[in-house]
Amino acid sequence: MKSNLFISVLFILSLTISCSSDDDDVMNPSNPNTSVTYANSIKSIMDSNCNSCHGNPPTNNAPMSLTSSALVQSAINSRDLIGRVEDGSMPPSGNLSSSQISAIKNWQAGGFK
């Protein structure tokens, strides 16, 4: 009887410890601010949707290049890039998906990693 109680207490204790980890942000890929970087998310969005006009050099009367992390960050901060993709005015060839827009917003919210 005592061994069953001891095993039950150990089980509950181990369950409690395993569920109270502070690593939730690291282990949860849905946490946007820990996983979105320019290299792993934003660059491919820009390459496939924006850089046909916003390349280096820009074409089709595009006012700036979006070929680097610094240039995209500048466009977000000073040229309302997020507003333009949210309202559908950019890119003119079609809208970004909601997950692409979320990735850009999360990259900004995460400090442009």
RAJO-V446816 format. One record per pair of residues at least 6 apart in sequence whose C-alpha atoms are under 7 Angstrom apart, sorted by sequence separation. I is the first residue (numbers start at 1). GAP is how many residues later the second one is. D is the distance in Angstrom with one decimal. If there is no record, write none. Layout:
# RAJO-V446816
i->[I/I]
gap->[GAP/GAP]
d->[D/D]
This chain:
# RAJO-V446816
i->[25/29/53/58/65/66/75/76/84/85/107/53/58/88/26/54/57/25/53/56/54/55/85/54/55/56/85/54/55/51/51/46/38/50/49/45/42/36/36/37/36/33/32/33/37/38/33/37/33]
gap->[6/6/6/6/6/6/6/6/6/6/6/7/7/7/8/8/8/9/9/9/10/10/10/11/11/11/11/12/12/15/16/20/31/41/42/55/62/67/70/70/71/73/74/74/75/75/76/76/77]
d->[6.1/6.6/4.8/6.0/6.7/5.2/5.5/6.1/5.4/6.7/6.7/5.8/5.5/5.5/6.8/5.8/6.6/6.9/5.9/5.7/6.0/5.1/7.0/4.4/6.2/6.8/6.6/5.3/6.0/6.4/6.8/6.9/6.1/6.4/6.7/6.9/6.5/6.5/6.7/6.2/5.5/5.7/5.6/6.7/6.9/6.4/6.7/5.0/4.7]
